[in-house]
């Protein structure tokens, strides 16, 4: 709900209020972002900052307002030049070379619908479930207009912000930065949490206490990046998974992003996020406008699980769209780790047949099917099947896979080209490089310049022909290198600072066109795993390959990292062979499945090399996943604060709370630690549940049978499961074993099922 009275603006969701006002100087003073509050005329003065004298050597805004300094004020947006020296919201170079901006309030509008962007994706609302507030600000000495857009999603306690800048003057200006959101906080007693990493070790949670100075989480890879995901949090020191205050911020953008916290001289914390200003400049000519991407903001006083619940609901309802929004995702088998580049039709069909026999629903041919693609040095851009490997082409293999009762999927990397390719020979001018200079290489490939309209049209038409050439149900869209040598031959020298952003805009145009042409195709985003895992991609592709690391123990940590800001519905996860190809670690087959099951479960191993016993286990796993996938894919996900070191504990609860599944995963086993309990989250307290586990064989590394798993079977109320938990069977402690002992060696795991009676 949006409430406007006089110069006060209040945005209310079910549990959150966001409040600001217009000051006498026509600036926007930020008053509150947090738990829901009741406002009337008497309460507003209590929220306002009081100023009688100027502090120290601060600069007054102007002579008429000698007690007002913007450096010590909570603001909705900020700029350099009028006294505020903290992290700015906007930075503009005007035609006369000056860079001071003073944007002042110039009106508002309330809409009961969502504005469309010209070039960028954003959140959306069905059935009038959001309201929009637009604030108009005018630069005091020029005809530059800034629009601050606020979108209210009441049910998921999310407020989104975006910014548009219109040049209504007669001269061009240079935009050096335009943030998407700014939130000023009264104090600095916060932990700044960000998620960093690299290829095959994405989404490591990092907590920093920021009491002074500036801390930045940012990407300059041309993508949202595995180095620093755009989702970040602010929380109090005492906040845990289930208790305490926390804020979450994300960006609906797939390029270079920027999240900064800045604590000024008066211990007030400012947060901003938006396009990374590093290397960025954008000329906005007379009559033109620039759109910043949309920022997503949420607050919860119920800990990180409460915040994650808000973000998950928002992504499910207001980001993911189209045919696959509520459609269960198929169990797939991907050819990559089974064969790598060494593929042919006979080998692929043997693998597909083995998949069909254990219950796989979709077979995916990964890299190596096109041109002369025998390694990563050639053929990217030449999207025609190799006659040696696939004599019947894509249609031939797709029809044969379909005859096995499976759907067919294909891997592509449309944004890339090898120098050793027909496409590069015809169009060397299409790649991102600087003429006359050597180019830094990444994975033996170059990036096609998506700023170029001809490149966009080539990608759209080439992919359209491929997808139309056979009965294809799934497309994995990969992007395997990051940017170097930023340069577009389509832009003049003085506008090269626009290249990185224009690339993302061109990419979105391709994705929007293709998903519009092929609405029933299940597209999965990928970029060396999680190098482009963001809300911008999820606006077009309903799922993303979370990491090239398929090791179950690493994946548990990676998936838990993603779970803070993204629902499990968005995460692709596969069961692979052991020793694992990325870590050389051996983990039990059931643990590999149990971790993958708490996402979009698939397989990426050579089923033709598995023993009969292993294939029986895979078949049982797939049967279980199909029975429970509506809960695991669309349910509410909770993390448990585990007191015992080395354990991971999750619960996924169906939307109607009738069914739930829980995971308990151990790292390295500790000797003589027999006691363990499983604590659930998110259940209905007064409902009675049947709590049980599935029995399976525990194998030694040699494959010999060691033991059957123990049996857990209880009938308890939801409040017991959540507030006390189930004390599990005694763990093996080297003093004896029978069928009632829980054998939990290194990397062991269990899934526990809960069904309402």
N, C-alpha and C positions, 0 to 999 in steps of 0.2 A: 504494500500500500504506500502511496506517495501522499504526503501531507504538506500543504503549502499554506502559510498564513503570514501576511505582511512580508517580512524579509527572512522568514524562517523556512527551511526545507528539511523535511524528515522523511526518510525511507525506512519502512518497517517491513520485515518478514515475520514469520511466525514467532521467532525467538530473538531477533536481532534488530537493532535500530542504528541508523547512520544519519547523523544530524549535522547541519551546518547553517550559517546565516550570512547575510550580506551586511557588511559593516558600514559605518558612516562614510568611509572612504571608498566604498563600492568594491572592496576586496571580499573574498569568501573566507570566513573564519570557520575552521573545522571545530565542532563541539563534542561529538561523541561517535564512536564506532565500537559496539559491544552489545551486551545484553539489552533486551528490549526495555524501553523506558516510556513513561507517560509524560506528555508535555502539555502545558497550558501557559498562559501569559505570565503567571507568577514564577514558573520554574525556569524560564529562559535566562533571566539575568544570573541565575546561579551557575549556569554553564559557561558564561562569557568570561574571558580574561579581563582583569582589571589593571589599568595603567594610570598612574598619577604623575610619575616622573620617569625620565629616560634612564635606563641602566647604564652606568659606566660610560664607555666611549662608543656606544651604539650610535648608528646614524638614524636620525629621524626621517620618516617617509617624506615629509616636506615641511615647510615653515609653518603652515597652518595646523599641522598635527605633530607638534613637537614632542609629545609623549609616546608616539607610535613608532616602533621600529619593527620592520618585517623580519628581522633576524630572530626575534624572540616571540614569534606568533605562530599559532597553529593555523595552517592554510590548506585550502583545497588545491591550489596550484601556485607555483612560484617561478620567479625568473631572476636573473642577475640584473644588477644596476640600481635597484631602489633600496638597498640596504640588506637584503637577504643574501648571505654568502653561503648558505647551505646548498645541498644537492638541488639543482634546478629542475623544474618540470619542463620548461621550454627554453630554447636558446636560438635566437634569430639574429642574423646579420642583415641589416637594412641597406638600402641602396646607397646611403651616405657613409657606410662603413661602421655605423654605431651598432651596439649590441644590447642596449638597455631596452627592456620591455616592461610595460605597465598595463596589464590586462585588467579591465574594470567591468563590473557587472552591467549588462545591458538588456536584461529580460530573460524570460524562461517560457517553456512550453511543456505541457504534460500530454503524453500520447498513450493510448491503450493498445499499442501495437509496436512491433520491433522495426526500427529503421533498417533498411538494407544497406550494405556497404557496396561501394562501386567496384572494389578490387579484392577485398579481403573476406575470408569467412568469419563468421561470428556465431554466437549462441542464437537460438531461435526458440519460439514459444508457440505451442499449439493451443487452441481453444482459449485464447485470451488469458493465459496464465502468467503474464508479466505486464508491467507498466514501464513507461519510459519517461524520464525527466531530462530535458535538454536545457542547459544553462548557456546563455550567450554572453560572451565577454568581448569587449572591443579594446584594442590597443589604443592608449590615450592619444598618441601623436601620429598614428597612421591608420589607414583603413584596412587593418588586419583583424579578422574576426575569428575567435576561438569558440568552438562548441564543445562543452563537456556533456557527454551522454552517460546517463545512469539507467541501468536496467535492473528491475527488482524481480527476483524469483522467490516468491514467498515460501513455498513448500520446502525448498532445500536450503533455506537460509543463505542464499547467495545474492550478492549485488555485483553487477558487472559495470565496468567503466570503459569508455573509449573517448578519443579526442579527435576532432577534425579542425583543420586550420584553413580558412578561406582568405585569399588575397583579393580584396576589393579595391586595392590601390591601383595606381597607374605604373608602378615599378615592381620589378621582381625582387623577391627577398630570398635569402639562403637560410634554410632551416638546418641547424646543426644538431638539434635534438627536439623531439616531441614525445614525452612520456605518455603512457596510457593511463596510469593511476598514480596518485600521491596520497599517502595517509600520514598525517602528523600525530604523534602520540605525546601525551603529557610527560612521560618519564622514559627512562632507558632500561628499566629492569626487565629485559627480555633476552631470551635465547633466540638467535637467528639460526634456523635449520635449513640446510641446503643439501642437495644430493649430487655428489660428484663421482668421477670415476674415469674410465677409459674403455676401449674395446674389450669385451668379455669380462669386464668388472664394473658394470654400470650401477648407478643408484646406491652408492654408499652414503648412508646418512651421516652428516657432519653437523655437530652443534657448536656454535660459537657464541660466547657472551660478548656483546658489543656495548661497552660502557662509555667509549669515547672514540672519536674519529669515524672513519668511513670504511665499510666492508662491502665488497662487490662480489656478486655471483653473476657470471656472464659467459656468453659464447661468442667466439669470433671464428667459427669454423664454416660459416655459411649455412649451418644447420642449427637446430635447437641443441644438439650436441650431447654425446655421452659424457663429455667432460663436466658439464654443468647443466642439469635439467632446469627448465624455467619454473617448475613448481618449488616454492619455498614456504617456510612457516616462521611465525613469531610466536613464542610461548613464554609463559612465566616459568621461573626456575623449578617450581614444585609441580608443574604439569606432568601428568603420566598418561598412559593409554586411555584411562577412563575418567580422570578427574583433572580439573584445572582449565584455565583459560588458554586458548590458542587461536591464532589467525592463520589462514592459508591464502596464498596468492598464486595465480597461474596466468599464463599469457596464451591467447589463441593465435599462435604464430609459430612458424617453422624455420625461421632464420636466426640471425644474430640477435640475441636478447640480452637484457640487462636488468638486474635486480640489485638495488643498493639500499643499505641502511646507513644513515648518517646521524650521528649524535653530536649536537651542537654544544655551544659553550654553556647552555643552561639545562643540559641533560635531557633535552627533548629529542625523541627519536623520530626521524623522518624515513619513510619507506617510499621508494619509487620503483616502477617497473615499466618496461617498454622496449623499443628497438635499441640495440646497443649503439651509443653515439660514436664508438670507436670506428673511424674510417667512414662515417656516415655524413653526408651533406645532401641536401635536396633543394633544388631550385623550384620555387613556387611562383609562377609568373602571374601577371594580372589576370583575374578571372579564374584562376586555377585553385584547387584545394588539395590538401594532403590528409590522408586518413591514417591514424595510428591504430595498431591492432587492439583488440579488446582484452581488457584485464579482468580476471575473475577473482573476487574477494569473498571470503567467508569467515565466520567467527563461531566458536563453540566454547561453552564453559564445561563441557563434558569430555575434555581431554582429546587426545589425538584420534581416538576412535570416533568421537562425535564429529570432529572436523572432517575426517575421512568419509564418514557417512554423508555429510553435506556435499562434498566434492563428488563422490560416486553417484549420488542421485542426480546432481547437476549434469555430469557427463552423460549418464544414461538417457536423461530426459531432454537435454537442451544442447547437446553436442552431436552425439551419434544420431544418424538419421537414415531414412530410406528403408529399403526392403529388409535389411538385416538388423534393424533397431531392436526388434523383439524376437527375432528368429534364432532358434538354437543353432550353434555352429557345429559343423560336421567334424568327426574324428578323421584326421588326415594322416597320410603316410607320405613323407617327403624323401626324395631320392638322394639328397645331397650327401649326408654322411655315410650312406650305403654305397655310393659309387663315385662321388665327386664328379670330375669331368669325364671319367671313363664309362660312358653310357652307350648303349645301343638298344634297338627296339626289343630284341630277345631278352636282354638282361632286365630292362624296365618291366616287361610284361611278366617275367618270373616274379619280380618283386611285387608288382601289383596283384598278381594271383595270390601270393602268400598273404598280402594285406587283406584281400577279400575274404580269405578263409578264416581270419581271426576277427572280422567284424569292422575293418576300416571302411569308411564311407567315401573318401575322396583321396585320389592318388595325384601327387604333384611331381611333375618333372622339373627339377631345379636346373641350375646353370649347366651349360655344355651341349645344348640341343641344337644350336644354330651355327651357321657359317662354318669356319674352320676352328671352332672353339674347343681346343684340347687342353688349354691352360688359360691363364688370365691375361695373356699378352695380345690376343687378337679377337676380332669379329664383333666386338660391342658396337652396336649401331646397325648391324646387318641382320635384321630380324626375319631370316628365312631359314627353315629347318635344314640341317645337314642331310644330304641325300645318303651319305655313307652310314650315318647313325640311324636315321629315320627315313627309310626309303619311301614310305607312304606319306611322309610329311606329318604335320601336326594333326590333320584330320585322320590320317591312318591310325596313329597311335591312340588318339582320343576315342575313336570308334571301338578299338579293341579293348581299351580300358573300360569303356562303357558296357561292352558285352560281358565283362566280368561282374557287372552289377555295381560298378563304382562310378562316381563323378570324376571329372578330369580337371586338373589345374596346371598352370604353367608359371615359370619364373621369368621375369624380365628386368632389365635395368635401363629404362628409356632415357634417362638424363645423361648417359655416359657414352663414350666412344673410345675405341682403341685407335692409336695411330696406324696400326696394322689392320685396316678395315677398308672396305669399299666406300663407306660413308665418308671417312676422313679424306680419302683420295679425291672424292668429288667436292667436298665442302670443308677444307681446312679452316676457312674463315668462320665456321660455326662454333669453334671451340673457345673456351675461356683461356686466353693467354695474352701476353703483351707483345705486340709485334716488335721484332728485332731483338728480343731478349730470350734467353733460355727459360724453360718452364720447369718448375718443381713438379716431380712426378709422384703420383699416388696410385698404388695397385696397378701400375702399368696402364693407366687410363686417364683420359681427359674429360672435363665437364663440358657438356653442350651448353651454349649460352641461351638460357631461357628468356633473356631480355629480347632476343631476336624473334620476331613474329614468324619468320620462316621456320625456325627451329621448333617453335610451339606447334605450328601446323604440321610439320613433319612427324613430331611425336604423336600428335592426335591421330593423324591419318594412318601412320604405320601401326600403332597399337589397335586402332579400329579394325584394320584389315586382319591383323593377327587374331583378335578376339572373335571376329566374325567368321574366321576360316574353319572353325570346328566347334563342336559342342563343348565349350569351355565354361566351367562353373566358378573358377577361382583364379585370381591373378595375384602373384606375389611381386610387388613393385619394390625393387631394391635400389640402393644408392650407396656405393661402396667407397667413396673417398670424400675428403673434406676439401674446402677451397684453399687455393694458394693463388698468388698473382692475380688478384681481383682486377678484371678489365673486361669491358664489353666494347666490341668494335662498332656497336650500334649507338654508342653514346659519345658526345664530344668530350674533349679532355677535361673541361671545367665541370662536367657532370658525372664523372666516374664514381663519385661518392654515392651515387644512386644505384649502382650496379647490384649490390648484394640484395637490397630490398626489391628492386625490380625483378630480379631472378625469382624470388619467392612468389611475387605476384604472377609472373608467367607460369610458374609451376602450378599454382592454384587454378589458373585458367585451364590448363591441360587436364587436371584432375576433375574439375567441375564438369568440363565437357564430356570426358569419358565416362564418368559415373552417371551423367545424365543420359548418355547414349546406351549404356549397359547397366540399368538399375538393378538387375538381378544377379550380376556378378558379385561374388564375395572378393573384394580387394583387401589385401593385407599389406600394410606399409612395412618397409624394412630399410635400414641404413647401417650396414655393418652391425646388425643387431639394433641396439637402442640409440643410435646416433641421431635419430630424428623421431623421438617418442614425445609427441606433444599434441595439444588440443587442436592445432591447425590441421594436422594430418587426420585426426579422428573426425573432423567435420566431413571428410570425403571417404576415408577408408575406416570401416568400423572396428578394425583391429590392427595391432602392430606387433611385429616380432620383437620380443622384449630384449633378447640378447643372443649372440652367437654362442654363448656359453651354455651348454646343455648339462653340465655337471649338476647333479641334484642339490648338493650342499651349497654351491655358489648360487644356483637358481633360487633356492629358498630365500637367501639374503637379498638377491636382486628383486624378486617378486615382492618381498616385504617392503623394500624401498619404494617400488612403484605404488604399492597399496596405500601409501599415505595420501596420494593425490589422484589416483586413477583406479577405476573399478576393474575387477578381474575379467570382466567382459572384454576388455581392450587388449589383454595380454596373450600373445601366442606362446605356448610352452610345449616342448617335445620330449619324449622319452628316447634316449639314445643309447648306444652300446657302451660297454665298459671293457677295458679301461677307457675312461672318458678321453675324447680327443683333445680337449683343452687343458685338462689338469692331470691326466694320467691316473686318476683316482678310480678305485672300484667302489661302487655303492650298490646295494641290493636293488634288484629289478623292481620290487614293490615300492621302495623308497623313491626311485625315479618316477614311477607312476603317481605315487601319492602327492608329490610336489607338483607335477604337471597337471594333476586333476584339479588343483585349486587355481586354474586359469583355463585357457582354451587348449585342451589336451590333444596332442597329436604324437606321431612316432617318426623318428628319423634315424633308423637303424636298418641293418640288413636282416630282415626276417628270414631270408633263405638260409642264413648261417646259424639260426637259433635251433636249440634242441627241441624235441617234442614237448618236454616238460615246460620249457620257457614259453613256447608258443601257446600252450594251454593256459599259462599264467597271463599272457598278453590277452588272450581271448576273454578270460575272466575279468581282467581289468577293464577292457572296453565295454563289456556288458554292464559292469558296475557304473562306469562313467555315463553311459547312455541313460541308465535308470536315474542317475542323480544330477545330470548336467544342467537341468533347469535351475536347480538350487545352486550349483557350483558356478554357473555362468552369470546368472541374473540375481543371485542372492546378495544379502548384505554381509560384508566382510569385516571381521574383527580380529585384532591382534591382542594377545594376552601378555601382560608384563610378567615374564617368567622369573621367579626368584632363583631357581636353580640355573647356574651358568651352563651354557652349551645346548639349550633347548630352544626350539621354535614351536609356538603353539598358536593355531588359528582356528577360528570358527566362521563358517559361512552359513547364513540362515536364509531360508526361503522367504519371499516377500510376505507370505501369509503366516509365517512363523510356525507352520505345521511341521516342517522338515528342516533339519540342519545337519551339517557334516563338520567334523573337527579333525584337525591334524596335530599330532604330536611327533616331533622330529628331534632326534638327538644328534649332537656332534660326536666328539670322542667320548667313549664310555668311561665312566668313573667306577673304580672297583668298590665293592661293598657299599653301594648306595641303592638299596632295594626299594625305597618308597617313592612313589610318584602319584600325582593326581592330575586329572584333566578337568579344567574349569572352562565352561562355555560362556558365551556372551550372546546377547540379543534375543533370547528366547522369551516366550510369554511366561511370566512368573507363576501364574496359577494354572498352567496347563501341565498335564502329566505326560512324560515322554518315555518311550522305550529307547534305552541307551545300549548300543551293542557295537561289536566290531566284526569284521570279516576274517575268518580263519584262512591262513595260507601257510605254505612251507617256507621256513627260514633256511637259506642255503649257505654253505661255506663258500669261500672263494673258489674252491675246486669244483663246485657244482653238486657235491654230495649233500643229501638231505640231512639236516641236523635236527630239526624239531618242527612241530606244528606250533603256530602261535596260540597263546592263551585265549580263553573266552571271557569277554566282559559282557554281562547281560543284566541290566537293571531297569526298574520301572520307577522313575523319580520325577518330582515336579521341577519345573523350570527354575524356580528360585533356588532349589537345592543345587542344580547343575551350575548355576551362575554364582551363588554366594558361598557355597562350600566346595562343590566339585565332587567328582567320583574318585575315590581312592582306588587306584588300579591294583591289579594283581602284583604280588611281590616280584620284584626284579631279581634276576639271576645275580648272586653274590658269591659265587665260587664255592658254596657249601652244599650244594645239592640241586637237583632239577627233577621236576615232574611236569605233567601237562598243565598244572595251574601256575607255573612260574612264567613270568614275562621275560623272555629272552630279548635283550635290547643291546646288542653289540654296537660297535661304531656305526654311525649313520643309519641306525634303525629308525623305523617310523611306523605309526599306525594311523588309520583313519577310523574315527568313531562316528557312527550314525545315530541320529536322534529323530524319532518319529512320534508325533503327537498321537496319544491314544484317544 
